[in-house]
């Protein structure tokens, strides 16, 4: 798979990343079975075999079980840890007895969460560490100090954010003594907001890499049209599917491959995060890195996704 730099870090990643939030098929640890864990390990092995080098995690995925299963998979593949990049996130506190759902970007929580993730992943460092969601009580200077502590201790190499609007990112960047590397946002042909709200412009201006989660819109941009009728913009989605299929036919690939290639074509260097645990789909998604869309193809799909002509 082709590669690209991540921000100004010096790290090099494949054009697509593998996302581990579905690794055990549930967010509830009580529902995790040995079969689900085995399927998760097979998915990781399939992603490694397909050439993915950036693996995306968060401490809340499976309430930590996904990180643990990934760590188990790494132990089954000696030498792989040094060939891949690990990213994980913190900052969301899930409901528990006596605890409501909240965000926590306090220094103590950041440091403790990173150390817990390292233990589950079975590694001594992560390559990218991100705040998962904006915290309205975030103190940029305190977050920067926690990041710098982890960096100096060698527990995290580079840092970024996830789902942050440009104003939050700018406030944190001003306090950080080093460049933020990434902003991970939901971006795809059924969600164009980052192209219009300043997120991608900021990434271009600051040299940050956008990571696109749910790059197939939770399946609505996939190869099965069953989601069309139930979609709130059913007529727009149907027209978008038609255009995706036409471009896909011209390139001899599937609709989903073109939806991923559309993201890859942007000059900001968007890295789509593929989340399937099906080894066949994991390998198929990697083909998007070899598709080059023309400017006409790209705008044709944008217009269909907008559901109205460009100005």
VOBA-1610 file (N, C-alpha, C; in pm, whole numbers, padded with zeros to 5 digits, always signed):
BEGIN
Unk+00084-00118+00000Unk+00000+00000+00000Unk+00089+00125+00000Unk+00045+00229-00071Unk+00120+00354-00072Unk+00121+00417+00066Unk+00218+00504+00089Unk+00235+00564+00221Unk+00233+00717+00213Unk+00228+00779+00330Unk+00230+00925+00339Unk+00279+00965+00477Unk+00329+01088+00492Unk+00369+01135+00625Unk+00247+01168+00710Unk+00265+01163+00842Unk+00162+01205+00937Unk+00204+01338+00996Unk+00131+01442+00961Unk+00162+01575+01012Unk+00307+01611+00989Unk+00366+01672+01091Unk+00509+01708+01084Unk+00591+01621+01177Unk+00544+01500+01199Unk+00605+01412+01299Unk+00727+01336+01248Unk+00736+01317+01118Unk+00837+01226+01064Unk+00787+01084+01055Unk+00670+01054+01115Unk+00609+00922+01102Unk+00554+00905+00961Unk+00558+00783+00912Unk+00503+00751+00779Unk+00401+00640+00796Unk+00282+00663+00741Unk+00172+00566+00752Unk+00126+00524+00614Unk+00061+00410+00609Unk-00010+00373+00487Unk-00125+00470+00465Unk-00173+00481+00341Unk-00278+00576+00306Unk-00409+00545+00375Unk-00430+00421+00417Unk-00547+00385+00496Unk-00500+00330+00630Unk-00580+00356+00733Unk-00553+00302+00866Unk-00656+00195+00898Unk-00625+00114+00998Unk-00721+00013+01043Unk-00774+00055+01180Unk-00907+00065+01190Unk-00971+00106+01314Unk-01019-00013+01395Unk-00992-00010+01525Unk-01015-00127+01610Unk-01137-00117+01699Unk-01227-00022+01675Unk-01340-00006+01768Unk-01441-00121+01756Unk-01443-00192+01644Unk-01536-00305+01629Unk-01468-00440+01654Unk-01349-00437+01706Unk-01266-00558+01708Unk-01333-00675+01779Unk-01412-00649+01883Unk-01479-00759+01953Unk-01630-00755+01932Unk-01676-00671+01841Unk-01817-00672+01801Unk-01916-00617+01901Unk-01868-00555+02010Unk-01958-00500+02111Unk-01882-00400+02196Unk-01956-00307+02255Unk-01895-00214+02351Unk-01906-00267+02494Unk-01978-00377+02513Unk-02003-00432+02646Unk-01908-00549+02673Unk-01813-00535+02763Unk-01719-00645+02791Unk-01788-00775+02831Unk-01907-00764+02890Unk-01978-00885+02933Unk-02022-00970+02814Unk-02031-00909+02697Unk-02073-00981+02577Unk-01957-01037+02496Unk-01836-01013+02541Unk-01718-01060+02468Unk-01695-01208+02498Unk-01694-01288+02393Unk-01673-01432+02406Unk-01537-01469+02350Unk-01487-01589+02380Unk-01361-01633+02318Unk-01366-01631+02166Unk-01483-01664+02109Unk-01495-01661+01963Unk-01481-01519+01909Unk-01539-01421+01980Unk-01526-01282+01936Unk-01382-01234+01948Unk-01316-01275+02053Unk-01175-01237+02068Unk-01091-01298+01956Unk-01119-01423+01923Unk-01044-01490+01815Unk-01069-01421+01681Unk-01194-01380+01656Unk-01226-01308+01532Unk-01152-01175+01527Unk-01140-01108+01643Unk-01067-00983+01648Unk-00919-01002+01617Unk-00860-01106+01671Unk-00718-01133+01643Unk-00697-01164+01495Unk-00794-01238+01435Unk-00783-01268+01292Unk-00793-01141+01209Unk-00880-01048+01251Unk-00894-00922+01178Unk-00763-00842+01183Unk-00700-00839+01299Unk-00572-00768+01310Unk-00468-00832+01218Unk-00461-00963+01220Unk-00365-01033+01134Unk-00393-01005+00986Unk-00522-01000+00949Unk-00558-00971+00809Unk-00515-00831+00771Unk-00532-00734+00862Unk-00492-00596+00834Unk-00341-00585+00819Unk-00268-00654+00904Unk-00121-00654+00893Unk-00080-00716+00760Unk-00141-00830+00726Unk-00108-00897+00600Unk-00142-00811+00479Unk-00249-00731+00489Unk-00290-00645+00378Unk-00204-00520+00366Unk-00115-00498+00464Unk-00021-00388+00454Unk-00051-00266+00537Unk-00162-00263+00611Unk-00192-00148+00696Unk-00082-00132+00801Unk-00041-00008+00825Unk+00061+00014+00927Unk+00015+00105+01040Unk-00099+00174+01026Unk-00151+00260+01132Unk-00277+00197+01190Unk-00277+00173+01320Unk-00389+00107+01389Unk-00447+00203+01493Unk-00577+00228+01480Unk-00645+00327+01562Unk-00724+00264+01675Unk-00703+00314+01797Unk-00770+00265+01917Unk-00828+00380+01997Unk-00903+00346+02101Unk-00942+00439+02207Unk-00966+00356+02331Unk-00946+00417+02447Unk-00961+00340+02571Unk-01105+00293+02593Unk-01203+00360+02529Unk-01342+00318+02550Unk-01388+00209+02454Unk-01310+00174+02353Unk-01354+00071+02259Unk-01360-00063+02332Unk-01483-00115+02346Unk-01501-00236+02423Unk-01461-00217+02568Unk-01461-00091+02613Unk-01417-00058+02750Unk-01279-00116+02780Unk-01191-00104+02683Unk-01053-00151+02701Unk-01026-00288+02643Unk-01130-00365+02616Unk-01109-00502+02568Unk-01045-00502+02429Unk-01082-00405+02345Unk-01025-00401+02210Unk-00874-00380+02214Unk-00829-00293+02303Unk-00684-00274+02317Unk-00618-00404+02365Unk-00681-00471+02460Unk-00622-00595+02512Unk-00613-00703+02405Unk-00720-00718+02327Unk-00721-00819+02220Unk-00616-00785+02115Unk-00602-00656+02085Unk-00497-00616+01990Unk-00360-00651+02045Unk-00340-00624+02174Unk-00212-00661+02236Unk-00186-00810+02227Unk-00290-00890+02246Unk-00276-01035+02232Unk-00235-01071+02089Unk-00298-01003+01991Unk-00266-01030+01851Unk-00120-00996+01821Unk-00072-00884+01876Unk+00067-00846+01854Unk+00162-00951+01910Unk+00129-01004+02026Unk+00217-01107+02085Unk+00222-01233+01999Unk+00116-01255+01921Unk+00114-01371+01831Unk+00194-01347+01703Unk+00238-01220+01683Unk+00310-01184+01560Unk+00441-01115+01597Unk+00540-01189+01640Unk+00667-01128+01683Unk+00726-01037+01576Unk+00773-00920+01620Unk+00838-00826+01529Unk+00744-00726+01466Unk+00612-00751+01471Unk+00517-00661+01405Unk+00510-00525+01475Unk+00520-00523+01609Unk+00508-00395+01680Unk+00602-00289+01625Unk+00721-00328+01587Unk+00819-00230+01537Unk+00793-00190+01393Unk+00695-00255+01327Unk+00665-00221+01188Unk+00534-00143+01175Unk+00463-00124+01287Unk+00334-00056+01280Unk+00332+00064+01373Unk+00233+00151+01351Unk+00211+00268+01434Unk+00083+00247+01515Unk+00089+00272+01644Unk-00028+00258+01730Unk-00077+00396+01772Unk-00208+00417+01754Unk-00273+00540+01798Unk-00384+00502+01894Unk-00398+00579+02002Unk-00512+00559+02089Unk-00557+00693+02145Unk-00673+00692+02210Unk-00737+00815+02253Unk-00788+00801+02397Unk-00806+00916+02462Unk-00863+00919+02596Unk-00951+01042+02610Unk-01022+01050+02722Unk-01098+01171+02751Unk-01246+01151+02767Unk-01299+01035+02725Unk-01440+01005+02746Unk-01452+00912+02866Unk-01535+00950+02962Unk-01560+00867+03079Unk-01701+00812+03066Unk-01711+00681+03049Unk-01841+00618+03028Unk-01919+00607+03159Unk-02053+00600+03152Unk-02134+00588+03274Unk-02096+00464+03354Unk-02097+00481+03483Unk-02068+00372+03578Unk-02139+00407+03707Unk-02148+00314+03801Unk-02212+00347+03929Unk-02151+00473+03991Unk-02232+00573+04010Unk-02185+00697+04070Unk-02118+00793+03973Unk-02108+00754+03845Unk-02041+00838+03746Unk-02134+00857+03626Unk-02160+00980+03591Unk-02236+01008+03471Unk-02140+01017+03353Unk-02196+01007+03233Unk-02113+01024+03114Unk-02055+01165+03114Unk-01925+01175+03100Unk-01862+01307+03097Unk-01731+01301+03021Unk-01675+01419+02998Unk-01544+01430+02935Unk-01444+01475+03039Unk-01323+01423+03030Unk-01221+01456+03130Unk-01087+01474+03060Unk-01045+01599+03049Unk-00914+01628+02990Unk-00816+01677+03096Unk-00841+01641+03222Unk-00750+01681+03329Unk-00618+01606+03313Unk-00507+01667+03356Unk-00376+01601+03339Unk-00368+01462+03401Unk-00423+01447+03522Unk-00417+01316+03586Unk-00489+01210+03507Unk-00605+01245+03452Unk-00681+01147+03373Unk-00606+01111+03245Unk-00548+01210+03180Unk-00474+01185+03056Unk-00358+01088+03081Unk-00281+01115+03184Unk-00163+01032+03212Unk-00205+00891+03255Unk-00302+00881+03346Unk-00346+00748+03390Unk-00405+00668+03274Unk-00481+00734+03187Unk-00543+00664+03074Unk-00437+00612+02978Unk-00335+00692+02953Unk-00228+00647+02864Unk-00157+00526+02923Unk-00125+00531+03050Unk-00055+00419+03113Unk-00140+00292+03111Unk-00271+00306+03129Unk-00360+00190+03124Unk-00367+00133+02982Unk-00369+00221+02882Unk-00372+00174+02744Unk-00244+00100+02708Unk-00132+00151+02754Unk-00004+00084+02726Unk-00004-00057+02783Unk-00057-00071+02902Unk-00061-00203+02965Unk-00148-00299+02885Unk-00267-00252+02843Unk-00356-00339+02766Unk-00297-00372+02629Unk-00232-00276+02566Unk-00175-00298+02434Unk-00047-00381+02439Unk+00010-00394+02556Unk+00133-00472+02571Unk+00252-00406+02506Unk+00261-00274+02518Unk+00372-00201+02457Unk+00420-00094+02554Unk+00538-00039+02527Unk+00591+00063+02616Unk+00565+00205+02567Unk+00507+00218+02444Unk+00479+00352+02393Unk+00372+00344+02286Unk+00298+00454+02271Unk+00208+00469+02156Unk+00267+00577+02068Unk+00239+00567+01940Unk+00297+00662+01845Unk+00214+00790+01833Unk+00082+00777+01850Unk-00008+00892+01849Unk-00102+00883+01968Unk-00115+00992+02042Unk-00208+00995+02155Unk-00299+01116+02137Unk-00432+01093+02146Unk-00527+01198+02113Unk-00633+01216+02223Unk-00681+01338+02235Unk-00802+01362+02312Unk-00921+01326+02225Unk-01014+01248+02279Unk-01118+01186+02198Unk-01229+01283+02159Unk-01269+01370+02250Unk-01378+01465+02224Unk-01345+01598+02293Unk-01399+01708+02243Unk-01377+01836+02310Unk-01440+01836+02450Unk-01364+01885+02545Unk-01409+01898+02684Unk-01426+02047+02710Unk-01547+02091+02740Unk-01571+02234+02762Unk-01495+02288+02882Unk-01447+02198+02969Unk-01366+02240+03083Unk-01216+02223+03056Unk-01180+02202+02930Unk-01040+02181+02895Unk-00956+02304+02927Unk-00846+02282+02997Unk-00745+02386+03020Unk-00629+02356+02925Unk-00616+02431+02816Unk-00513+02397+02717Unk-00373+02384+02776Unk-00335+02473+02867Unk-00201+02466+02925Unk-00182+02338+03006Unk-00286+02295+03077Unk-00276+02172+03157Unk-00267+02050+03067Unk-00346+02048+02959Unk-00339+01937+02864Unk-00200+01932+02801Unk-00149+02047+02761Unk-00015+02052+02700Unk+00090+01999+02796Unk+00077+02032+02925Unk+00173+01983+03024Unk+00167+01831+03038Unk+00044+01775+03035Unk+00029+01629+03043Unk+00088+01562+02920Unk+00060+01619+02803Unk+00117+01565+02680Unk+00271+01567+02688Unk+00324+01680+02733Unk+00470+01693+02737Unk+00531+01595+02837Unk+00462+01570+02948Unk+00510+01471+03045Unk+00517+01334+02981Unk+00411+01294+02911Unk+00410+01163+02845Unk+00519+01154+02738Unk+00540+01265+02668Unk+00644+01267+02564Unk+00782+01250+02626Unk+00809+01323+02733Unk+00941+01315+02795Unk+00965+01178+02859Unk+00857+01115+02905Unk+00870+00981+02964Unk+00877+00872+02858Unk+00861+00908+02731Unk+00867+00810+02622Unk+00743+00724+02610Unk+00634+00762+02677Unk+00512+00681+02674Unk+00425+00714+02552Unk+00438+00833+02499Unk+00367+00873+02378Unk+00460+00962+02296Unk+00465+00936+02166Unk+00562+01006+02083Unk+00506+01137+02026Unk+00382+01132+01977Unk+00320+01250+01916Unk+00174+01257+01958Unk+00112+01374+01936Unk-00019+01399+01994Unk-00114+01465+01893Unk-00243+01449+01922Unk-00342+01509+01835Unk-00476+01514+01905Unk-00578+01540+01826Unk-00714+01554+01878Unk-00809+01472+01792Unk-00931+01462+01839Unk-01033+01386+01767Unk-01167+01456+01786Unk-01237+01480+01676Unk-01368+01546+01678Unk-01361+01689+01730Unk-01245+01753+01720Unk-01228+01889+01768Unk-01265+01990+01659Unk-01344+02093+01693Unk-01365+02202+01599Unk-01238+02287+01591Unk-01223+02367+01486Unk-01100+02445+01470Unk-01066+02534+01588Unk-01166+02593+01655Unk-01136+02684+01766Unk-01072+02610+01884Unk-01122+02491+01916Unk-01064+02411+02025Unk-00922+02369+01988Unk-00906+02326+01863Unk-00773+02282+01818Unk-00673+02396+01827Unk-00715+02514+01783Unk-00626+02630+01785Unk-00586+02666+01928Unk-00681+02659+02021Unk-00651+02692+02161Unk-00549+02595+02220Unk-00567+02466+02190Unk-00474+02367+02242Unk-00338+02381+02174Unk-00338+02404+02042Unk-00211+02417+01971Unk-00129+02534+02024Unk-00196+02643+02057Unk-00124+02760+02108Unk-00051+02728+02237Unk-00108+02638+02318Unk-00047+02603+02447Unk+00060+02495+02435Unk+00057+02418+02326Unk+00149+02304+02312Unk+00286+02350+02261Unk+00394+02294+02316Unk+00527+02331+02271Unk+00571+02255+02146Unk+00479+02178+02089Unk+00509+02100+01968Unk+00383+02097+01882Unk+00398+02071+01752Unk+00280+02071+01665Unk+00189+01952+01693Unk+00058+01977+01695Unk-00038+01867+01698Unk-00034+01797+01563Unk-00042+01665+01565Unk-00018+01587+01443Unk-00144+01560+01363Unk-00258+01536+01432Unk-00378+01487+01362Unk-00504+01545+01425Unk-00610+01548+01344Unk-00746+01567+01396Unk-00830+01458+01332Unk-00888+01374+01416Unk-00968+01261+01368Unk-01115+01300+01371Unk-01178+01304+01254Unk-01316+01352+01244Unk-01399+01259+01156Unk-01530+01265+01174Unk-01617+01190+01083Unk-01627+01268+00952Unk-01582+01205+00845Unk-01580+01271+00715Unk-01599+01167+00607Unk-01696+01190+00520Unk-01723+01100+00408Unk-01823+01170+00316Unk-01861+01105+00207Unk-01949+01168+00110Unk-02089+01194+00164Unk-02126+01130+00274Unk-02255+01158+00337Unk-02241+01254+00454Unk-02120+01298+00482Unk-02097+01400+00585Unk-01980+01489+00541Unk-02015+01601+00483Unk-01917+01691+00422Unk-01875+01805+00515Unk-01929+01810+00635Unk-01907+01924+00725Unk-01761+01967+00738Unk-01665+01873+00758Unk-01526+01918+00778Unk-01469+01997+00660Unk-01527+01979+00541Unk-01482+02056+00425Unk-01530+02200+00430Unk-01634+02226+00507Unk-01698+02357+00508Unk-01688+02431+00641Unk-01653+02361+00750Unk-01651+02427+00881Unk-01512+02473+00924Unk-01414+02462+00835Unk-01279+02507+00865Unk-01185+02399+00915Unk-01237+02279+00941Unk-01152+02172+00995Unk-01041+02133+00898Unk-01079+02105+00774Unk-00978+02062+00676Unk-00888+02178+00636Unk-00944+02298+00629Unk-00861+02417+00601Unk-00753+02432+00708Unk-00791+02412+00834Unk-00694+02422+00942Unk-00586+02315+00930Unk-00626+02194+00895Unk-00527+02087+00876Unk-00426+02125+00768Unk-00476+02180+00658Unk-00387+02224+00550Unk-00293+02335+00597Unk-00349+02431+00668Unk-00270+02547+00711Unk-00164+02509+00815Unk-00199+02416+00904Unk-00110+02381+01015Unk-00027+02256+00991Unk-00047+02190+00878Unk+00029+02069+00850Unk-00017+01950+00932Unk-00144+01950+00976Unk-00200+01837+01049Unk-00261+01737+00950Unk-00262+01611+00986Unk-00322+01509+00902Unk-00464+01480+00950Unk-00564+01489+00861Unk-00699+01450+00900Unk-00713+01297+00894Unk-00763+01240+01001Unk-00798+01098+01003Unk-00950+01090+00993Unk-01001+01015+00897Unk-01145+01011+00872Unk-01205+00884+00930Unk-01283+00899+01040Unk-01351+00781+01094Unk-01485+00761+01025Unk-01530+00636+01023Unk-01652+00597+00952Unk-01651+00647+00808Unk-01545+00618+00732Unk-01531+00675+00597Unk-01635+00627+00497Unk-01711+00522+00531Unk-01821+00477+00445Unk-01956+00512+00506Unk-01956+00609+00598Unk-02082+00656+00655Unk-02158+00551+00730Unk-02088+00465+00803Unk-02156+00359+00876Unk-02220+00256+00785Unk-02170+00248+00661Unk-02220+00147+00566Unk-02308+00204+00457Unk-02357+00328+00470Unk-02449+00382+00368Unk-02380+00407+00235Unk-02246+00413+00235Unk-02173+00431+00110Unk-02113+00299+00062Unk-02152+00190+00125Unk-02099+00059+00088Unk-02165+00002-00034Unk-02137-00124-00059Unk-02180-00187-00184Unk-02321-00245-00178Unk-02384-00239-00061Unk-02521-00285-00044Unk-02613-00164-00037Unk-02714-00157-00122Unk-02802-00040-00128Unk-02920-00050-00032Unk-02920-00145+00058Unk-03036-00166+00146Unk-03065-00045+00233Unk-02962+00037+00262Unk-02981+00151+00352Unk-03048+00270+00284Unk-03066+00266+00153Unk-03117+00382+00080Unk-03252+00430+00131Unk-03352+00341+00134Unk-03489+00381+00164Unk-03503+00441+00303Unk-03428+00391+00401Unk-03441+00437+00538Unk-03360+00562+00568Unk-03276+00604+00474Unk-03189+00718+00499Unk-03269+00848+00497Unk-03238+00944+00587Unk-03315+01069+00589Unk-03303+01151+00461Unk-03198+01128+00384Unk-03184+01195+00253Unk-03182+01086+00145Unk-03286+01006+00143Unk-03291+00888+00056Unk-03269+00921-00090Unk-03332+01027-00139Unk-03320+01061-00282Unk-03178+01104-00316Unk-03115+01180-00224Unk-02976+01222-00247Unk-02884+01101-00243Unk-02906+01012-00146Unk-02821+00894-00136Unk-02834+00806-00259Unk-02956+00793-00312Unk-02976+00712-00432Unk-02899+00771-00550Unk-02905+00902-00566Unk-02831+00967-00674Unk-02680+00953-00653Unk-02635+00963-00527Unk-02493+00947-00497Unk-02447+00805-00529Unk-02527+00706-00492Unk-02493+00567-00526Unk-02480+00550-00677Unk-02569+00613-00752Unk-02564+00603-00898Unk-02431+00658-00951Unk-02390+00773-00900Unk-02264+00832-00946Unk-02143+00750-00898Unk-02148+00703-00775Unk-02039+00618-00726Unk-02024+00493-00813Unk-02137+00432-00847Unk-02133+00311-00928Unk-02077+00339-01067Unk-02112+00455-01122Unk-02062+00490-01256Unk-01911+00510-01253Unk-01862+00580-01153Unk-01717+00601-01142Unk-01647+00469-01111Unk-01708+00388-01026Unk-01650+00258-00993Unk-01638+00169-01116Unk-01742+00170-01200Unk-01739+00088-01322Unk-01625+00132-01414Unk-01604+00262-01421Unk-01497+00314-01507Unk-01359+00271-01458Unk-01346+00251-01328Unk-01217+00212-01270Unk-01208+00061-01245Unk-01318-00010-01267Unk-01317-00154-01246Unk-01308-00195-01101Unk-01369-00114-01010Unk-01366-00145-00868Unk-01507-00134-00811Unk-01520-00152-00679Unk-01650-00144-00614Unk-01681-00001-00570Unk-01810+00022-00542Unk-01856+00152-00495Unk-01779+00197-00371Unk-01764+00108-00275Unk-01697+00145-00150Unk-01552+00187-00175Unk-01488+00126-00273Unk-01349+00161-00305Unk-01342+00305-00353Unk-01438+00346-00434Unk-01440+00483-00486Unk-01471+00582-00373Unk-01560+00545-00282Unk-01590+00634-00169Unk-01465+00660-00086Unk-01382+00558-00068Unk-01256+00576+00004Unk-01156+00657-00079Unk-01150+00627-00209Unk-01057+00699-00297Unk-01090+00847-00304Unk-01219+00882-00290Unk-01260+01022-00290Unk-01194+01096-00174Unk-01191+01034-00057Unk-01123+01095+00057Unk-00972+01105+00033Unk-00915+00999-00022Unk-00770+00996-00045Unk-00724+01103-00144Unk-00815+01148-00230Unk-00778+01244-00335Unk-00758+01385-00282Unk-00804+01413-00160Unk-00794+01550-00109Unk-00649+01584-00074Unk-00604+01705-00106Unk-00463+01741-00083Unk-00424+01751+00065Unk-00521+01747+00156Unk-00487+01750+00298Unk-00425+01619+00345Unk-00429+01516+00260Unk-00372+01387+00298Unk-00459+01311+00396Unk-00589+01309+00368Unk-00684+01238+00455Unk-00650+01089+00462Unk-00651+01034+00583Unk-00630+00890+00602Unk-00762+00829+00648Unk-00834+00756+00562Unk-00956+00690+00606Unk-00925+00575+00701Unk-01009+00559+00802Unk-00991+00452+00900Unk-01092+00342+00871Unk-01045+00229+00823Unk-01130+00116+00786Unk-01162+00035+00911Unk-01292+00007+00934Unk-01330-00056+01060Unk-01389-00194+01051Unk-01393-00255+00934Unk-01451-00388+00923Unk-01364-00493+00993Unk-01429-00599+01046Unk-01349-00711+01099Unk-01352-00829+01002Unk-01410-00809+00884Unk-01414-00912+00780Unk-01284-00907+00701Unk-01200-01010+00709Unk-01071-01007+00638Unk-01085-00976+00489Unk-01194-01024+00425Unk-01212-00996+00282Unk-01230-00846+00260Unk-01312-00782+00341Unk-01337-00637+00326Unk-01214-00555+00366Unk-01140-00604+00464Unk-01017-00536+00504Unk-00920-00530+00386Unk-00905-00645+00318Unk-00814-00648+00203Unk-00868-00566+00087Unk-01000-00573+00065Unk-01060-00501-00048Unk-01046-00350-00032Unk-01062-00301+00091Unk-01052-00157+00114Unk-00914-00104+00078Unk-00811-00186+00098Unk-00675-00143+00069Unk-00657-00106-00078Unk-00742-00158-00166Unk-00731-00129-00309Unk-00758+00018-00339Unk-00826+00089-00250Unk-00856+00231-00273Unk-00729+00314-00287Unk-00620+00271-00223Unk-00495+00345-00230Unk-00435+00345-00370Unk-00481+00256-00456Unk-00429+00247-00593Unk-00519+00314-00696Unk-00629+00377-00650Unk-00722+00442-00742Unk-00694+00593-00744Unk-00679+00648-00863Unk-00657+00791-00879Unk-00778+00853-00948Unk-00850+00937-00876Unk-00967+01003-00934Unk-00926+01131-01004Unk-00995+01161-01113Unk-00973+01288-01179Unk-01044+01398-01100Unk-01009+01522-01127Unk-01079+01634-01064Unk-01227+01631-01100Unk-01258+01592-01223Unk-01397+01583-01266Unk-01471+01475-01187Unk-01407+01359-01168Unk-01467+01253-01086Unk-01498+01304-00945Unk-01400+01374-00887Unk-01412+01417-00749Unk-01530+01514-00732Unk-01537+01613-00822Unk-01645+01711-00811Unk-01780+01650-00850Unk-01779+01556-00942Unk-01904+01487-00978Unk-01965+01421-00855Unk-01881+01358-00774Unk-01930+01292-00653Unk-01968+01393-00546Unk-01893+01502-00536Unk-01927+01605-00439Unk-02065+01665-00467Unk-02090+01696-00593Unk-02220+01754-00630Unk-02333+01658-00598Unk-02314+01531-00628Unk-02416+01431-00596Unk-02438+01422-00445Unk-02330+01430-00368Unk-02340+01421-00222Unk-02410+01543-00163Unk-02387+01660-00222Unk-02450+01783-00175Unk-02601+01783-00204Unk-02637+01718-00315Unk-02778+01718-00355Unk-02820+01848-00419Unk-02723+01930-00458Unk-02751+02055-00526Unk-02626+02098-00602Unk-02640+02182-00705Unk-02523+02223-00783Unk-02430+02309-00699Unk-02306+02317-00743Unk-02211+02409-00681Unk-02250+02552-00717Unk-02211+02649-00634Unk-02243+02788-00666Unk-02181+02830-00800
//
